[in-house]
């Protein structure tokens, strides 16, 4: 074990401090008995890159972070740092700065002492002068707006303040990688928005990679150079935030990413009496569709079955008695709910038993139960395979 620890420490010391290098996961699997938490997860984190991992609760995000830092052992697969396999190395050798969702603060130590605790570990002996140590602690406390609370104990802090202490304890280190598990989830909205920008800016200046774990798809997009969407322990998609927002790989990703997420509408395309085509959504009456719609989506339908992706910001609402204009397509529905949000009004519309969310102007005057039309352009809509849910094209 001692030789293994020395080998691991040497591998990291060779690229210590700001030369942490590239981390790569290859077909990583983790199971707990019959429960498969992660299956064939492969991706890399480059030097100085922020990679966010997002997915619903239970997707395997925290398990992935614990595997990288060595707190869990791999069931299968390999983990590499700078091309060297380190999946069997103990925690100490990996020198990962891991912030836990549970905070895990020392209850009898002050804020400052909690933040300083990684720097006081035997593995860091002699790495920093007293002045460097003090500067690092002050820098992260100021970054998170906790400098004025440095003498308090955890019992004297709110949940959001405890989370910031845990974040500081990770950021103060000079590790091989930063692993931040829901680092700002307990903060109020205003501070959360500020912190994600400040932390993103700071991490972008470092050579260590950062793995940012969050169930919030918008947060994942805002902080990442690249993002990974993890659902059910499997990688659904990896790419830049623009790539994943613009071309979600499947229905699961489409329904997860966005504010609000993309509408996915199940429909049936059928010929109309006298020519042309009609579309049926749930129990709604059939509506005619444009030639553009037919040309784009008819070849992709399975026996007429379609799954359409419609972004809330690309839809508009029209009164039920308004005459059609241009080549846009229309869906008849009724208002289900109206949410005024200042910069826009979010209107949920029931179309044949399926609900679509539409971003409307802030002065929208729709009311629940009101009939209307949802207007959209076939050129902006996406199509997902009716059987597999994967994106066409």
N, C-alpha and C positions, 0 to 999 in steps of 0.2 A: 504493500500500500504506500509506503514511504517513497519508493522509487517511482511509483505512478504519480504521486503528488508532485515530486520533483520534476518529472517529465512534463506534467501539465503546466506547472508554474514556469518552467523554462520556455515552453511554447508560447505562453502569453507574455512573459518578460521580454522575449525577443521582439515583441511589438507592443511594449507596455505604453502606458499613458495614452497619447493621442494617436498611436499607430496600432489600433486594435485590429484592423483588418476586416475581411469579409467572413460573415457567418453564412453557412449553407446547411439547410435541412434537406435530406434526401429520403423520400418514402418513409417518413417517421410515422410510427404507429404506437398507440398506447391503449391497452385494455385493462379493465378491472374485472377479472373473472369473465363473465359472459357479456359484460358491457364494453362495447368498443367506443372509446372516447375520441380517438383520432385514427384516421385511416389514410395511409399513403400521402401524407402532407409533405410537399416539396416546395421550397422557395429559398431565396437568399436575401441577405441584408448587407448592402455594400457599406464601405467606409463613409461615415457621416450621413448615411441615409436614414430617414425616418420612415419606417414601414408600419402602417396601422393594420390591425387585425380586427375586423368587425363581424358581428353575427349575433343572433338571438341568444338569450340565456341558455346555457347548456350546450353551446356549440363546440366547446373545447378550447376557448381562448386562454383561460387561466392555466389549463393543463399544458398547453403549448409553451407558455412562459416558464412554467416550472420544469419542464423537460430541458429547456435551453440552459437554465441556471443550475441544473443538476439536482433539484429537489425531488424530482421524479425520475425513474429509470425508464429507458426506452424498452418497449416490448419488441419492436423491430425498427429497422431503418438506421440511418447514420447522421451524425452531427459533425460538421467540419468548421474549423477556424483556420483561415489562411491555407486551406487545402489539406490540413491535418485532421484526422478523425479524433474527436475528443469526447465522443458519446459515453465513454466509460470513465471519464475523469470525475473526481469528487467535486463538491461545491467549491471548496477553497481554491482549487486550481483554476476554475473558470473565471473568477473575479467578476461576476455579473452583478450590476447594481439593480437589485430587484425591489420594486415598490409593490407592496401587497395591497389588494383591495381591502383587506381587514385592518390596515394601518400597522398593527403589531408594534405599538410604542411601549417603551419602558415606563411603567406608571410612576416610579419613584424618581425619575430623572426629568429635569426641566426641558423645555423646548430646545434650548441650545445644546444641552447634553445629549439629547436624543439625536439631533442632527449630527453632532460630532462623533457619535458612537462608531461608525464605520472607520473613521480616520484614526481612532484609538485602538483598532484591532491589531493584534500582533503582526499580521501580514502587511500592515502599512507602517510598521515601525521604521522611523528614519526617512520616510519618503518626503515629508513636508517639514519646513521650518515652522516655528511658532507663529511667525507673521503670515506665512502662506496659509496655515491652518485657519487662523482667525479671519483672513480675507475670504477664503472659500465659504466659511460659515456665514459671514455677513452678506456675501453676494447672493446666496440662495435664499436667505431670509428676506432680503430686500426684494428679490425677484417675486416672491410669493406674498409680499406684504405681511410678513410675520415678524419683522425685526423688533417691533414694539412689544412683542409677547414672549421674548426669548427666555424670560425668567419664570414663566408659568409652568405648572405641571399639567399633564394631559387631562386630569380630572377638572381642570379649570378652563378647558377649551370646548368649543362647539365641535360638532361632527366635521364641518367644513374646515375648521382650523386644524383639527387632528390630521385630516387628509393632507393638508399642506405641509405639516411637519413630516409626515411619511414621505411626501414628494421631495422635500428638501434633503432628507436623509439619503435618498437615492442620487439626487443631482449633485450633491457635494463630493461624490466619489470620482475617481479617475479609473474607470473599469474597462473591461473588454467590450461590454455592451450594456446599454440601459434597457431594462424591462419595466415598463410602466403599466400597471394593471388598474384600469379605470382611474387615472390620476386626478381627474377634476370632476368626477361624477357627483360629488356631494356639495359642490359649491353652488352659490346662487347664480342665476343666469348671467348677470352682468359681469361678475368676477370670472365665471367660467369662460366666457367669450374672450375676456382680456388675457386670462392665463394661457389659453391654448395658443394664442398668438405669440405671447412672450416666450413660452417654453419652446414652441416651434422655432422661433428665431434663434434662441440660445443653442438648441441642439443642432441646428443647421451649421453652426460655426465649429462644431467639434468633429473629430475624425471617427469617434466611436459611433456605431450604429445604434438606433433606438427602435425598440419594438413597443408600439403603443396599442394596448388592448382596450377596446371599448365596444359596448353594444350600440352606441349612438353612431349611425351611419354618417350623419352630417359632421360630427366631430372627427370621425375617421377621415373624411374627405378634406377637412380644413387643415389637418396637421401633417398629412402624409405626402411624401414624394411618390410612394406607391402604396397601394392598399390591397389587402387580401380579404376576401369574403369567405368566411368559414361557417358552414351550416351542417349540423349533424355530424361534426367531426371530419368533414371533407371540404377540400378547397373547391369552391364553386367558381371563383374567378380571381385573377390577380392582374393589376395594371395600375395606371395612373388614375387619380380621381376623375379626370375628364373622360377617360376611356370607359370606366365602369358606369359613370352616370349616363354617358351618351349611348353606350352599347352594352347593356347588361346581358350577361351570358345566358341567363334563363329567367323564368318567371319568379323564382325564389329571390334572386338578386334584385330584380326589378321592383319587387314589393318591399324590399328592405332599404334601398338607397333613394334619398331625395327628401324634400321637405315641402309638402308631403311626398310620399313615394309615388311611383308611377301607378296609374290605374291599369289593371289587367282585366280585360272584358272578354268573357266567353260569349261567342255569337255563332249564328248559323247563316250561311250564305245560300240563297236558293233563287231559282229563276222566277221572274215575275210573269204573270199572265199578260200576253200582248208584247213581250220583249223586255229586255233589261233584267236587272237583278234586284232582289230584296234582301235585307238583313233582319234577322230575328234575334232579339236579345231577351232571354228568359221568357217571361209571360207577357212581354210587351207586344203591341201590334207590329207587324212587319213594316219596315221603312225602306223606301227606295235608296239605292246607293249610286254614286257617280261612276262614270266610265273609268275615271282615274282609280277609284277604289277597286273596281273589278279587275282592271289590268294589273294592279299591284298585288292584290291579295287572293284572287281566285286560284291562281296556280299553286298557292301555298296551303290551301285548305285541304283537310282530310274529310272526304265525303261532305264537304261544305262547312265543316267545323273550323272555327278560327279562334285564336287568342290574340286580341289586339292590345298593344301597349300604348296608352294615351297619357302624356304628361299633363299634370294639372295646370301648368302655366301656359300650355299650348291650346287649351280649350277656351271657348267663350260661351256665354249663355245668351239666349234670345227668347223673347216672349213666345208663348205657344202659338199666338195668332200672327207672328211676324212672317212675311213672305220670304222664301229662300233667296239668297243672294250668291252669285258666283257659282263656283264648282264645289264649294264646301259640302261636306256630308253632315247629317243631322241625326240626333237620337232624341226621341220623345221621352220625357221623364217628369218627375215631380220633385220639388225641393224637400229634402229630408232634414237638413240642419243648416244653420247659418252661423258662422263664427267670425265676427269682426276682429281683425288683428292689427288695425292701424294702417300699415302700408298696403294691405290688401284684405279682402274678405274671402274666407274659405267657405265655399258652398258645397255641401254634400248632396248629390242628386241620386234619387232612386230611378234606375232604368230597368224595368222588367224584373225587379227583385235583386239586381246588382247595384252596388253603390259606387259612384264616381265622385272624386273630389276635384273641384275646379277653383283656381285662383281667379277671383273677380276683382274689379276695381274697388277701392275702399268705400266708395259711396253707393255700392250696390244695395238695392232695396228689396231683395227677394225675401219671401217669408215661407215658413214651413207649410207644405201642402200645395204650394203654387205650381201649376203646370208650366213647363217651359221646354226649350230644346237645347241640347248640348251640341255645339257646332265645332267641327274639327276638320283638319285637312288630311287627306290620305297620304300626302307626301311626308308629313311629320310623324305619322303613326308608325309603330313597330309591330312586327308579327312574330309570335312565338309558336312553335310546333304544338298542335293541339294534343298530341299524344305524349311527347317527351318534355314539353315546356321549354326547350332550348330556342334561342334566338335564331330566326331565319337570316341567312346572308351574313 
